[in-house]
Amino acid sequence: MPLNKALQVAREHNLDLVEVATTADPPVCRILDYGKFKYQQAKKERESGKSRRTAPLREVRLRPRINEHDLDSKIRLIKRLLDEGGKVKVVVIFRGREVTRPDLGKMVLQQVLNQLKDVVVVDQPLLVEQRRLTILLAPQKVSKKAEKVEMGVSDAQA
């Protein structure tokens, strides 16, 4: 249909002439109510977004010389965050001269993993940054590609 005739038909019905396929040769147009069309597209996009649920990533910070009671409280926090369905990034932060003893940080992470071995899998193995040791934990039922807990810290290199 010629462009002039299509525009005339659209005006007679109080609708819009909308180009739907710009890359086609010749371009494809439809006669429709553009406001209603945009509303329906936005509604579909919102509905599709509801079905996608992203698990939040939470971070728990530890120190290499943490007391036993404080470590137990942090482990309870990690369990609670994992039960909510998210992943937990456990970070051991070194200050000052503590950075010369990365083995202390690895021991703390190993204690965390030992206490959580039935609940958690290692989603990302030990990552050594400048003054940080990082490990990413996920609930056992969620992560399929993750490694087993025992392989997490023991295989990592400083």
Backbone as a ProteinNet text record, in pm:
[ID]
protein_1_A
[PRIMARY]
MPLNKALQVAREHNLDLVEVATTADPPVCRILDYGKFKYQQAKKERESGKSRRTAPLREVRLRPRINEHDLDSKIRLIKRLLDEGGKVKVVVIFRGREVTRPDLGKMVLQQVLNQLKDVVVVDQPLLVEQRRLTILLAPQKVSKKAEKVEMGVSDAQA
[TERTIARY]
86.1	0	91	64.1	145.3	136.4	240.6	251	135.9	101.4	-6.7	-138.6	-168.7	-294.2	-295.6	-183.8	-174.7	-194.5	-135.1	-154.2	-299.6	-365.3	-505.3	-594.4	-570	-649.1	-627.5	-504	-474.2	-546.2	-548.4	-615.9	-766.9	-825.9	-970.1	-1012.3	-925.5	-958.3	-898.4	-842.9	-778.2	-669.8	-587.9	-477.9	-347.4	-240.3	-108.1	-51.2	33.9	107.4	246.5	278.1	401.7	488.8	616.7	712	760.2	734.8	769.5	895	929.9	1051.2	1131.1	1225.5	1301.1	1404.7	1453.2	1559.8	1507	1376.7	1319.4	1322.5	1318.2	1317.6	1198.2	1092.4	1063.1	1027.3	1036.4	1004.1	858.2	837.3	704.6	641.4	515.6	443.2	310	259.2	128.9	46.2	-84.8	-176.3	-226.4	-192.7	-231.3	-228.5	-280.7	-276.1	-139.1	-54.4	84.8	95.7	15.4	18.3	-14.9	-118.9	-158.5	-48.9	11.8	119.9	237.8	279.7	391.6	357.4	233.4	190	197.1	149.9	152	294.5	383.3	523.3	586.3	560.5	616.1	561.4	433.2	371	433	457.4	522.5	662.3	733.3	869.9	870.6	775.2	766.2	734.1	642.7	605.7	724	800.5	915.3	1022.2	1031.5	1127.6	1091.2	962.7	919.5	961.7	961.1	995.5	1144.8	1225.8	1369.9	1399.1	1453.5	1488	1638.7	1701.3	1845.4	1877.4	1968.1	2008.7	2106.4	2081.6	2171.9	2307	2409.5	2542.8	2573.1	2595	2625.1	2770	2828.4	2969.2	2982.1	3061	3091	3241.7	3282	3423.9	3476.3	3593.8	3659.8	3800.8	3861.9	4001.6	4078.5	4207.1	4282.2	4294.5	4288.6	4301.7	4167.3	4061.7	3927.1	3912.8	3840.7	3816.1	3716	3719.6	3635.6	3487.2	3446.7	3305.3	3260.5	3344.9	3311.3	3300	3387.2	3382.2	3253	3212.4	3086.7	2968.2	2970	2860.6	2859.5	2975.7	2984.1	2936.5	2966.5	2922.3	2770.2	2710.6	2564.3	2505.3	2570.3	2525.1	2533.1	2643	2658.9	2549.8	2519.5	2413.4	2279.5	2250.9	2123.5	2114.5	2223.8	2223.5	2209	2270.8	2257.7	2116.6	2052.6	1915.3	1818.4	1850.9	1767.3	1781.2	1877.8	1890	1998.9	2070.6	2173.8	2310	2403.6	2542.4	2612.6	2717.5	2790.7	2937.6	2991.2	3133.1	3200.7	3288.1	3358.1	3496.1	3527.1	3651.1	3730.4	3856.8	3948.7	4036.2	4029.5	4102.6	4223.9	4337.7	4461.9	4491.9	4538.1	4578.8	4723.1	4794.3	4931.8	5019	5089.6	5184.5	5118.9	4986.9	4916.1	4930.1	4955.7	4964.4	5080.3	5176.6	5289.9	5253.1	5132.6	5089.6	4958.3	4958.8	4834.9	4785	4873.5	4832.3	4727.9	4734.3	4633.3	4495.6	4491.9	4365.2	4309.4	4397.8	4353.2	4299.2	4359.7	4310.3	4169.9	4145.6	4013.1	3910.5	3945.2	3853	3829.7	3932.8	3917.2	3824	3832.2	3740.9	3596.5	3576.1	3441.4	3389.6	3473.2	3430.5	3404	3485.2	3464.3	3331.5	3293.7	3168.2	3046.6	3067.5	2955.6	2955.2	3034.8	3054.7	2927.8	2828	2705.2	2602.6	2624.9	2527.1	2569.8	2699.3	2752.2	2842.5	2852	2951.1	3030.3	3153.3	3238	3205.4	3152.4	3113.4	3231.8	3319	3441	3553.8	3659.2	3765.2	3839.7	3932.3	4007.4	4073.4	4049.7	4108.4	4195.3	4321.9	4415.5	4433.7	4393.6	4413.9	4524.6	4539.3	4650.6	4646.4	4544.1	4531.1	4404.2	4357	4230.9	4239.8	4175.2	4150.4	3999	3953.8	3811.1	3770.1	3652.8	3594.7	3444.5	3383.8	3241.2	3169.5	3071.2	2996	2852.9	2795.9	2656.8	2587.6	2455.6	2383.4	2399.6	2403.1	2428.5	2323.2	2198.7	2091.7	2087.9	2152	2143	2253.3	2376.2	2489.4	2512.8	2508.8	2529.4	2672.1	2734.7	2868.8	2976.8	2937.1	3033.6	3114.1	3229.8	3317.4	3272.3	3321.4	3292.7	3373.3	3327	3386.5	3532.3	3565.6	3701	3804.6	3767.2	3860.5	3882.6	3805.6	3809	3939.5	3975.8	4091.7	4218.7	4209.7	4331.6	4405	4333.3	4396.6	4443.8	4397.6	4431.3	4575.2	4632.1	4771.3	4775.7	4876.9	4889.1	4949.9
-116.9	0	123.5	220	341.9	417.7	493.2	566.3	663.8	738.6	838	771.6	658	589.6	532	478.2	422.3	531.8	648.3	759.8	804.6	806.9	848	749.2	619.2	516.5	528.4	553.6	567	687.7	800.3	920.6	899.9	827.1	801.7	723.6	634.1	551.4	606	728.2	792.2	701.9	642.2	557.5	612.3	543.8	586.7	485.5	533.8	448.2	430.8	305.8	280.4	184.8	220.4	134.7	28.9	-97.5	-204.9	-280.2	-282.7	-351.2	-254.6	-186.5	-83.7	-144	-262.5	-321.1	-394.3	-418	-490.4	-402.1	-466.7	-391.3	-436.7	-366.9	-233.3	-237.7	-123.2	-119	-161.1	-229.4	-280.1	-186.5	-146.4	-55.8	-119.4	-75.3	-121.7	-2.1	-17	86.8	43.7	124.3	88.9	212.2	194.8	302.1	294.4	390.9	385.4	393.2	473	483.9	351.6	286.1	155.8	51.3	58	-34	-19.8	103.8	127.6	81.3	104.3	61.4	-90.9	-161.7	-307.8	-361.7	-297.3	-340.2	-321.2	-207.1	-181.5	-281.7	-315	-411.2	-549.8	-592.8	-721.5	-723.5	-612.8	-605.1	-614.1	-548	-556.4	-698.4	-764.3	-902.2	-996.8	-979.3	-1068.1	-1041.5	-919.5	-886	-946.5	-966.8	-1025.5	-1171.5	-1241.9	-1383.7	-1403.8	-1307.6	-1316.5	-1266.3	-1352.1	-1310.5	-1319	-1207	-1207.4	-1222.4	-1310.9	-1332.8	-1222.4	-1157	-1050.2	-1105.1	-1027.8	-1064.3	-981.8	-1049.3	-980.2	-1005.5	-913.4	-924.6	-927.7	-1022.4	-1032	-1014.7	-918.5	-887.7	-946.4	-1005.4	-1065.4	-1009.8	-1029.2	-993.6	-1120.5	-1126.2	-1249.2	-1283.7	-1185.4	-1212.2	-1199.5	-1254.3	-1244.3	-1342.3	-1300.5	-1387.5	-1496.8	-1605.2	-1721.2	-1686.8	-1612.9	-1576.5	-1486.8	-1391.6	-1302.5	-1381.2	-1478	-1561.9	-1643.5	-1696.7	-1771.8	-1683.6	-1559.6	-1468.4	-1435.7	-1420.5	-1395.3	-1518.1	-1637.4	-1760	-1772.2	-1734.8	-1734.5	-1635.1	-1519.5	-1420	-1476.1	-1544.1	-1603.3	-1707.1	-1791.5	-1891.7	-1825.6	-1717.2	-1647.8	-1588.6	-1528.5	-1470.4	-1577.7	-1693.4	-1802.9	-1860.1	-1865.4	-1915.1	-1824.6	-1696.3	-1602.1	-1622.5	-1704.6	-1738.1	-1665	-1577.1	-1502	-1565.9	-1508.4	-1552	-1461	-1513.5	-1437.5	-1432.8	-1313.5	-1292.5	-1272.5	-1366.1	-1358.7	-1299.1	-1191	-1116.9	-1108.1	-1146.6	-1126.9	-1007.8	-903.8	-780.3	-771	-744.9	-729.7	-581.4	-544.3	-406.8	-407.4	-307.6	-291.1	-409.3	-458.9	-568	-705	-710.5	-838.3	-897.1	-813.2	-858	-955.4	-955.6	-1047.8	-1189	-1207.5	-1338.9	-1382.1	-1408.3	-1450	-1585.9	-1663.6	-1794.8	-1781.4	-1671.8	-1649.9	-1627.4	-1551.4	-1527.8	-1655.4	-1737.4	-1864.7	-1956.8	-1952.3	-2034.9	-1991.2	-1860	-1809.2	-1855.4	-1844.6	-1889.9	-2040.3	-2115.2	-2260.4	-2294.5	-2219.4	-2241.5	-2214.9	-2107.2	-2075	-2188.6	-2235.1	-2342.6	-2472.3	-2503.2	-2625.7	-2623.6	-2506.6	-2498.3	-2493.1	-2454.7	-2441.8	-2550.3	-2654.3	-2749.9	-2821	-2836.9	-2904.6	-2810.4	-2680.4	-2581.9	-2510.1	-2508.6	-2416.2	-2487.1	-2427.6	-2467.6	-2342.7	-2363.9	-2252.2	-2219.6	-2099.7	-2058.2	-1998.8	-1931.7	-1876.5	-1904.4	-1972.7	-2009.5	-1887.3	-1913.2	-1807.8	-1713.5	-1584.3	-1480.6	-1393.7	-1380.2	-1301.8	-1167.4	-1062.3	-926.6	-865.2	-733.7	-671.4	-695.4	-650.8	-666.2	-741.9	-826.1	-897.1	-1040.4	-1129.6	-1266.1	-1276.6	-1322.1	-1324.8	-1463	-1506.6	-1632.2	-1609.8	-1664.9	-1647.4	-1777.8	-1770.7	-1888	-1879.6	-1994.4	-2001.6	-2115.1	-2107	-2218.2	-2344.1	-2458.7	-2583.7	-2613.3	-2582.8	-2618.2	-2527.4	-2408.6	-2312.7	-2331.7	-2346.7	-2348.5	-2487.4	-2500.4	-2629.6	-2646.2	-2536.9	-2545.1	-2527.6	-2505.7	-2472	-2593.2	-2563.7	-2668.6	-2709.1	-2821.3	-2865	-2781.8	-2777.2	-2691.4	-2725.7	-2851.6	-2890.4	-2839.2	-2818.4	-2775.7	-2624.4	-2548.9	-2403.8	-2340.1	-2345.3	-2274.7	-2357.2	-2486.9	-2568.8	-2569.4	-2558.6	-2560.3	-2422.6	-2316.8	-2180.9	-2147.6	-2061.4	-2020.7	-1878.1	-1845.8	-1711	-1616.6
0	0	0	-79.9	-82.9	49.5	77.6	204.1	222.2	120	131.5	166.8	102.1	128.5	270.2	315.3	451	554.9	533	626.6	629.4	514.2	506.1	581.6	564.5	635.1	786.1	829.1	972.1	1031.2	958.4	1008.1	1016.6	920.9	921.9	1045.5	1092	1209.1	1338.2	1335.7	1452.2	1512.7	1425.5	1467.7	1410.7	1442.3	1398.4	1299.4	1210.1	1118.7	1178	1220.5	1293.9	1213.3	1197.2	1129.3	1228.7	1199.9	1294	1254.2	1126.8	1082.2	994.7	1056.7	984.3	891	920.8	840	717.4	711.9	598.2	473.7	357.3	232.3	150.5	136.5	187.4	336.2	406.6	549.5	574.9	687.9	722.8	824.6	797.9	887	926.9	1043.8	1091.1	1131.1	1119.7	1164.9	1301.5	1404.7	1541.7	1630.2	1752.4	1851.7	1919.6	1891.7	1936.6	2088.7	2154.2	2300	2366.8	2316	2369.4	2344.5	2226.1	2190.3	2285.7	2313.2	2404.9	2546.6	2590.3	2723	2734.8	2632.5	2636.4	2634.8	2559.6	2559	2696.5	2759	2892.2	2993.2	2980.4	3071	3055.3	2930.9	2906.3	2965.4	2950.7	3003.8	3156	3220.6	3367.1	3411.1	3340.6	3375	3358.4	3252.3	3232.9	3338.1	3385.4	3490.1	3623.8	3648.5	3774.9	3786.3	3672.4	3677.2	3701.3	3660.7	3685	3825.1	3907.4	4042.8	4058	4082.8	4100.4	4248.3	4276.8	4414.8	4454	4565.2	4605	4650.7	4630.7	4675.9	4799.6	4911.6	5037	5073.2	5145.3	5183	5334.6	5384	5526.7	5541.3	5623	5639.4	5769.5	5760.5	5876.1	5885.2	6000.5	6021	6053.6	6025.2	6051.1	6199.5	6287.6	6431.9	6501.7	6441.6	6497.6	6614.3	6716.4	6831.5	6794.5	6869.7	6839.9	6846.5	6950	6963.9	6848.5	6809.9	6698.7	6568.1	6550.3	6430.4	6427.9	6542.6	6549	6511.9	6557.7	6525	6376	6314.8	6170.1	6091.6	6140.9	6074	6079.9	6193.1	6201.8	6102.4	6086.7	5989.7	5847.4	5815.7	5682.4	5657.4	5757.6	5743.2	5714.1	5787.1	5767.9	5626.8	5580.7	5446.5	5338.9	5360.6	5264.3	5264.6	5381.4	5389.5	5315.3	5306.1	5231.7	5081.7	5040.1	4899.5	4824.3	4889.6	4820.4	4831.8	4760.8	4771.7	4871.1	4932.3	5033.5	4994.1	4993.6	4966.7	5101.8	5138.3	5265.9	5238	5307.5	5282.6	5412.1	5405.8	5518.6	5481.2	5564	5535.6	5628	5568.7	5644.3	5661.8	5782	5808.9	5856.5	5814.5	5861.6	5825.8	5927.2	5903.3	5898.5	5918.2	5907.9	5768.4	5669.1	5530.9	5509.6	5601	5589.3	5633.6	5689.2	5738	5670.2	5540.6	5474.4	5522.4	5583.6	5634.1	5745	5824.2	5928.6	5865.8	5757.2	5687.7	5627.4	5572.7	5515.2	5622.8	5740.7	5851.4	5892.6	5895.2	5930.7	5826.9	5698.6	5594.4	5602.3	5636.5	5649.4	5765.4	5876.5	5988.4	5946.1	5870.2	5821.6	5734.3	5642	5552.2	5626.7	5727.3	5804.8	5878.6	5931.2	6005.6	5913.9	5787.9	5694.5	5586.4	5601.3	5492.5	5447.9	5535.1	5495.3	5433.1	5441.7	5397	5269.2	5240.1	5141.1	5040.1	4922.7	4823	4783.3	4740.4	4700.2	4555.6	4533.2	4399.4	4323.6	4397.1	4338.1	4436.2	4393.5	4487.3	4539.8	4627.2	4695.8	4596.1	4617.1	4533.9	4623.2	4588.3	4667.9	4600.8	4669.5	4621.3	4705.3	4702.8	4772.8	4922.7	4987.2	5132.7	5168.6	5075.9	5097.9	5047.5	5118.3	5071.6	5056.1	4940	4911	4863.7	4909.6	4863.1	4851.3	4747.5	4723.7	4754.9	4843.5	4887	4837.4	4804.8	4760.2	4834.8	4850.4	4912.9	4828.4	4892.5	4821.3	4715.9	4742.7	4649.3	4527	4532.1	4422.9	4320.1	4364.3	4272.6	4217.1	4085	4021	3974	3930.1	3874.3	3979	4101.4	4204.7	4249.9	4304.7	4355.5	4495	4541.7	4677.1	4775.5	4900	5001.5	5028.2	5032.7	5068.1	4968.5	4844.3	4741	4743.6	4821.1	4818.4	4859.1	4985.2	5034.5	5021.8	5038.7	5041.7	4908	4795	4664.7	4618.1	4683.3	4639.2	4671.7	4590.5	4611.2	4660.5	4739	4795.3	4696.1
[MASK]
++++++++++++++++++++++++++++++++++++++++++++++++++++++++++++++++++++++++++++++++++++++++++++++++++++++++++++++++++++++++++++++++++++++++++++++++++++++++++++++

